[in-house]
Amino acid sequence: MKTEKIFTTADGVDIYKGDKYFTVNLVEHDISDKIRSMFKHKLPDKQPAGTIAGPYINRKAHEQTDSLKYFAYRENAVKFAEELLQK
């Protein structure tokens, strides 16, 4: 049995603890030192809008922000990112 719903993705799927999802950056943002420390290779200073990340496994309630759009399916994230970049 699923636990309490955490959020609903842009493609209409309810996300529960342990479910996987993808994100698309809506705006360009700086890459934090915390994120930088998790990679062995050099990262750029900024992450551009339209960048897709994931799959994430939701271990707890994700602090959603207005700078990301959440998707259950990678192909939906890719389609959204392509449309975002065409604007």
Buried (B, 14 or more C-beta within 10 A) or exposed (E): EEEEEBBEBBBEBEBBBEBEBBBBBBEEBEEEEEEEEEEEEEEEEEBEBBBBEBBBEBEEEBEEEEEBBBBBBBEBBBBBBEEBEEE
